Amino acid sequence: MVDAQGAYATVLVSTPMAALRLAAGAPADLARKRPCLVFTTGESGGSIDVIRRDIQHAFGGRCVDIYARRQTGVVGSSCSQRAGGIHLNESRFELDVWQLETDTPCADGELGQLVINGQPTGDLVRLSHGECVCGSSRTWAIDGVLGRRDELVSVRGHRLLPSDFERVILRHPGVADFRLRLYTSGQENEVAVLIEADAAMASESDRARVEAEISEELKRSLGLRLQCEIVPPPPTRSGARAARVPITGS
């Protein structure tokens, strides 16, 4: 964030997790020295409350989530007046959301694939429509772009994305990071949650409490009781969060 002359950047364009990795290696007083406006794109994290707050705390400026595609350019961005989603530009693009198995339009709030100018994007959203106090757009993607269609997995009848886990797990103060492992039990998919605990969670009782609390929070939010386990970070990572939390096979 500092060049050879000691000048601080005032604008950063990055993926959310790359911004957090950069902040992890920056001076602790970076935000006080020179607030930096951060534009996040390429991942869903910029519209996840806990990730957005971490970025804003680290850099001292606003975090703006941008949704852009190579074929279309910028399609939407977060709102200056409300959090938890992005406005999509319906004045420039024809926007639809199709159900995952068909080209039937989704109702407001229903998960589906975003279609821009008649072309499926592979990006998953829940849209709502209505006036916003900012006046910029009536089309709102709830929680932003939630992920890609090929990231979606079915676990005991529940369709899940990595961002569903991020919203629940990363807000827990005892979590430094986490990974997801997909495996099969009989004919069913299952997901194990591998938690990297904060360094302050040193005792066995603390770690057991974190496992139990996250398991309960996932049950309330996702409707599933999942295996949660405290694990050490992988040797290839130095401590900053992973670039994305994929659901990987065993």
Secondary structure, DSSP 8 states (H G I E B T S, - for coil): -B-TT--B-SEEEE-HHHHHHHHHTS-TTHHHHS-EEEEE-SSGGGGSHHHHHHHHHHHEEEEEEEEEETTTEEEEE--SS--SEEEE-TTTS-EEEE-SSSS-B--TT--EEEEETTEEEEEEE-EEE---TT-S-SEEEETS--EEGGG-EEETTEEE-HHHHHHHHTTSTTEEEEEEEEEEETTEEEEEEEEEE-TT--SHHHHHHHHHHHHHHHHHHHS---EEEE----TT--SS--S---EEE-
